[in-house]
Amino acid sequence: MKLVIIGAGPGGYETALAAAGTGMEVILAESGNIGGTCLNAGCIPTKAYCRSAEIAEEIRRAGEFGIGAGEPSVDFSMIRERKDSIVAQLRGNVEMMLQKSGVELLRGRACFRDAHTIAVGDREIPADYVIIATGSVPSLPGIPGIGLPGVLDSAALLDLPELPGHLCIIGGGVIGLEFASVFNSFGCEVTVVEFCREILPRFDSDIAKRLRQGLAKRGIAFSLQSQVKSIEAEDGRLRISWEKKGERMSALADNVLAAVGRHPDTSSLNPELAGILITERGAIATDEDMRTNVPWIFAIGDANGRNMLAHAAVAQGKRALKAICADICGQSPDTASRITCSIDVPDLDVIPSAVFTMPEAATVGLSEDECREKGLDYSVRKSFFRANGKAVCLGETEGLCKILVAPSGAILGCHVLGPHASDLVQEVSSLMAAKAGFPALCSAIRIHPTLSEIFAF
């Protein structure tokens, strides 16, 4: 059985490695760098910047801990070099794993010739099964001046050679806020212009509001319920203008980051030649097994628009691969005997997410706003880092933990704002996936003092 996977981001290469382990013949096609957006222009490089920003903040606060330091000297060229080195190292690791696993890696843009044939460059490949994992590209708003030099998407901002004096960010979602936090720590003036009533529209509103207030205390300026009207060149800089509740406002910036979201990258696939259904939003329509309307073609990750997170793409890849193996094992005994069909699939209803600002915010399950909209019966349990001994010792007492509990004891959602929120919420995520409820969370004995005692209700 020949499986062709289009796209070598986390969903694509992780699925390719798993598929090779089943005994399938696997071909992985990629037109850009191995690792996709996440490794090359997203998750990993931004976290490298986040770590440098964290060090800068610790140096600024060193006096609170009896250590003499002062204002840090930020060498942005070295920060960029470190980021590039980390990306290159991890990319090399992935390429080595693919080579050792026997996955055939083809460099070039892949597209459909028909429902069973994939073209990569001059080569045409007959495929028994296809998994589309082409990821997404930044969405650019239709604002006059959006194409001016100095108006950047997230990938371009990561390659910016020098720090801007003033960075204006359009969009208060995860991408915009992480860059706002990082560049503020590097010493830049930062303004965030957000169309919605609050930042992080998909996070619990309590968490979003407290995070915004914390970032504002650090000097980041926010303009909410604001619609950007234009960007204009002015004396070598950029004048960004927006309207807020009928009032016209503007700021003069060195660079503008457009961070209003991403959309599936399917334009070059020629999906119509394979008869694949595309939704109005440009995503590939799939069922719960990630199967398209063409039974042997699947779509995972950002391409299907279900959940644009790297770890969601990996989980979806496992679901698709399990469905493929089930198809194969239902065919002739001779074919099935050569394929290992045992694949564990995570619970796709429990997918945590985080924003790596300072402090971090993380979430899993339903927000309180969603519980209200659904008319659910629930109770709210809260605890605060200011009462956590480890957080007090760290000097990081800003934030809280908020858990939503059903009358049955089931955990409906968990939302954390504070130090290591992304690590902490994983504990609750694991319990939710195991169908363990709030009593199980409370009954665990935790090391003292640790941040995990935030769950000791």
N, C-alpha and C positions, 0 to 999 in steps of 0.2 A: 504494500500500500504506500502510495506516494502522497505526502502532505507538503503543500507549499504554504509558507507563512509570509505574508507581505508586511514588512515593517519590523525593525529590530530594536524597538524600545523595550521597556521591562516586560510588557505583556508578550511581545513577540519572541524575544530571546529566551525568556523563562519557559514559555510554552514549547519552543523548539527543543530546549534541553530535556524537558519532561517527555516530549513525544519521542525523541531519540531513545530514551530509556525504555520505551514500550516495545521497541523493535521496528518502528516505522522508518521508512526512508524519508528524511526531512530536508527540505530546501528552504533556506531563509533568505529573502531578498531585501536589500536595504540600499537606498540611493544616497544616504548621508552617512553620518558617523554612527557606529554601533552604540546602542544605549538610548537613542532617540532624544526627545526633548528633555526628559527627566535627567538623564546623565550628563548631557552636553550643554543644555541651556535652561535648566529648570531646577529640579529638586537638589541635585548634588552641588552645583556651583553656588546656588543661593545659600545653602547650608554652610559652605566654606566661608562665604562672606559673613554669615550670621555668627560663626565662631570668632572671626576677627573682630566683629562688632562687640561681641560679648567680652572679649579680652579688653577692648578699649574702655568699656563701661566699668569693668572691675578695677582698672587702673585709676579711673576717675574717682572711684569710691574707696580707694585703698586707705585713705586717711581715716575712714570710719572704723577700720580694723587695726589701727595703730601702725600702719605701714606708710612710710613716706614715699610719695610718688609725684602726683601733680597731673597736669593735663598731658594725655598721651600724644606722642608724635605719630601721626598716621602716614605710613609709606604706602600709598595706594598701588604703586607699581609692584611692590613685593606682595601685597594682598592678592593682586591679580595673578601673579606668577604662582603663588601657592594654590590658588583656585584651579588654574590650568594644569598644574602638576597632579592634583588630586583627580581631576577628570581623566587625564591621560592614563593614570595608574589603574583606575577602575575600568576604563574602557579596554585597556590591555588585558585585564583579568577576564572580562567577559569574552573577548575574542579567543583567548586561550581555552576557556571552558567549551566554547562552541567547537573549536578545532578538535579537542580531545574527545568530545562526545560523538563525533562523526557527522555533525550537521554540515551540509554543504552551504556555504555562504556565497551568495551572488551579489556583486556590487552593481547597482543600477536601479533605475526606476521601473517598477513592475506595473503591468496593466493587463486587463483581460483582453484576450482575442475572442474567446467565447466562454461558455460556462465551465468548460473543462480544460481550458488552455490559458496559461499565463506567459506573457512575453516579458523578458528582462533583457533590455538591449536587443541584440540580434538573435537571441536564443528564445525558442518557444518550448514551454515545458507542459506536457500533459499531466494533469493532477487529478488524483482520486478525491482529495479533499483540499479545501483552501481555508485558511484563517486570515482574515484581514485585520491587521493591527497597525494601521497607518497613522494613528495618533491624531493630533490637532495642530492648528496654527492660531496665532493671535488674531482676535477680532479687532478691527480698527473702526472706530466710530466715524460716521459721516459728518465730520466737523470741518468747516472751512479752515485750511491751513494744516490739516493733519499730515500732509506729505512734506512739510518744510524740514530742512536740515535741522537736526537737534531734537526732533520729535521721534521718540524711540519706542520699540516694543521691548519686552523683557530680555530677549536674547541680545539685542543691541546694547542695552544698558549694562549687561554683564561684561561686555567687551569695551565699554567706555574707557579711554586711556587715562582720563583725568577726572578728578572729583568736580562736580559742578558746585558753584557757590550756592545756587538755589535750584532745587529739583521740585517740579510740580507734577503731581501724580493724578491722573484721571482714573478714578475707580478705587473704592475702599474695600475690595475683596481681599482674598488671601495673598495674591501676587503683589498688589499695590501696597498692602500693609507690611509685608516682609521687607520690601525695598525701602519703605518709609522708615522703618525701625533701623535698618542697617545703615542707610545713608545719613540719618540723624546721628547715629553713634560715630560715624566717620567725620562729623563736624559740619555737615551740610545743612542749610536751611531747607525744610521740607514742608510743602503744602499738599494736602490731600483734598480733592474735590470729588464728592460722591453724590450721585443722583438720588439714592434712596434716603429714607429717614434716618437710617443708622448704618454703620459699617457692618461688614460680614452678615449680609442679609440671611444667609442660611444657618448661622449660628444662633444659639439661644440669646435672646435680646438682653438678658441680664449680663451675660458674659461679654457680649459685644460692647455694651455701654461702658462697662467697667474698664475694658481694654482701651477703648478710645480715651477715656478720662486719664488713664495711666500714661498713654502715649502723649497726650496733650501736655501733661506735667513735664515731660521730657523736652517739650518745645516744638512738637509737631503740630502744625496748624490744620484744622479740619473745617471744611465748609460742606455741610450736609444739605440734602434736598436742593442740590445745585445742578443746573444743566449748563454744560459748557457750550458756548455759542461760537467761539472762534479762537484761532491761534494766529498771531501775526508776528512777522519779524520786526524788531525794533532795536536799532543801535547795536546790532550784533547779538541780541538776545531774543527771547520769545515772550510776547505778551499774550497771556491766556486769559480770556474773558468768559465769565459765566453769569447766569441769572439765578438769584436765590430769593424766592418769595416776592418776585416782581422787582427786586433791586439788582442793578447791574454792578458786578464786582470784577476785579481783575488782579493779576499778579504778574510781575516780570521775573522770568526764570531763565536759567542757562540751558536747562534741558526739560523736556516734558516727556513723562512716561505714560503711554496709553495702556492701561491695565483694566480693560473693561470685559475681559473674558476671552475664551477661546472657542473655536468651532471645529468640527471634524474635518480632517484633511482627506477628502475622497475625490477631489476633482480630476486627478490624473489617472484614476483607476479604470476609466471607461466602464463603469458598473452597468450601464445600459446594454453593453454587449453580452453580459452574463445574465441579464434579466433581473438584476438585484434591485429591490425596492429601496428607494431613498425617501426619508421623511421630509416634511416641509422645512425643517430646521437643518437639513443637509446631512443628517446622521443616517447610518445604515440601520434599517429596521430589523430587529431580531426578536426571537422568543426567549424564554427563560434559560434555554441551553445555549444562547448566543448564536442560534441557527437563523440564517436569513430565510427569505421565501424560497431560495434555491437550496434544497436539502443538504447538499454536500459543501456549501459555502457558509462560513461562520464569520462573525465580526466581534472583536473584543476591544475593550479599552475606550479611549476617546472617540474612536471611529463610530461606535454605536451610540454615543452621547448619553449613556445611562449614568455613569459616574466617572468624572474626569480626574481620577487619582491613579497614580502608578500602581499602588497595591491592589486597587480594584481591578485594574487590567490583568494583573497576574492571577488573581482569583478567578476572573472570568475565563481566562485561558485554560485553567484547570477544568472549569465546568464544560467548556467547549470540547476539550480533549477527552473528557470522560464520555461525552455524547458520541464522539467519533469512535472511540473504542467500543462502545456499546453497539454501534452500527456494524462495526467490523466483526465483532464476536457473534453477531446475529446472522452473519453470512456463512460461507462454507466452513466446515470444521478445519480444513487444511489451512485456510487463511487465518482463522482465529487462533490456531495453535502457535502461530508465530508472533502473536501480539499479546503483550501483558496488559490486561484490562483493569487492574486494580489501581484506581487513582482517587485519592482523598480530595474532596471538594469543600472549601470553606463555606460558611454560611454567608451568602451574599446579601442577606438582610441586615447583617451586623458589620458595617464598614466604618471604622473610626477615621477621623481626619483631624488635622491640626494646622495652626498657623504659628510659624516660628519667629514671632516677635519677642520683645522683652517687656513684660513677661509673656510666656507662651500661653496659647489657648488651644484646647482640644475638646473634641465632642464625639459622641457615639449615640446612636438611637434618635429618639424624638426630642425636639426642643419643647419647652413649655408652651410656646406659641402654637406649635403643631398639635399638642395634646388638647389645647382649648378648641382649635379649629375642628378636630375630630370628635369633640364632645366626650372625651375619655374621662373616666373617674381616676384621679391620681392624687398623691400627696407629694410634697416637696421636702426633701431633707438637705440641709445646708451645713457646711462646716467651713472654717476660715483659716487661712495660713497664718494669720497673726496669733492664733492659738496653738500653732504647731511648733514644737521645740526645735526641730531641725531647721525649719524655715526662719525662725528667729535667729538662730546661730548663723545662718547663711546671710542674714540681712535682707531676705527676700520675703517679706510678709504681705505683699500686695496680692490679693486674689482670694478665690474661694472654690469650693467644690459644691456642685448642685446635682442632686440625683432625683429623678422622677420615678415614683414607685406606684404600681397598680395595687388595688386592694388585695389581689392574690399574692402580692409580694414580688411579682415579676418586675424587673428593672426596665422601665420604658426608655430612659435616656440618662446619660451622664455628661456633665459639662464642667470642665476644669479651667480655671484661669490662675496661673501661678507658675512657680519654678518646676521645670520638668513635667509640665502638664501632659505633653505628648506621651511620655513614658507611663505616667500614672493612669491615664484613661485606658491604656491597654489592659490593665488588670480587670476593669469592669467589662471591657469588650470581650475578654475571654470568658468571663462568667456568663455574659449574655449569649454568647455563641453556644455555651454548654447548657443553656436553659436553666442556669442556677439563678436564684433570685436574691433579693436584698438581704434576707437572713444569712445566706452563705457569705456575702460580702462582710457582714458585721461580725460573723463568728470566727473569722480568720485571726490568728495571733500574728501581730506584726512586730518587727524589730523596733526597739526604742533606742534613740530617737531616729525616726526616718520620715521622709515626706509622705510615705504611704499611710501613715497614721491619720492623714486627712480623711481616710475612709472609716476611721474608728468612731462610728456614730453612737 
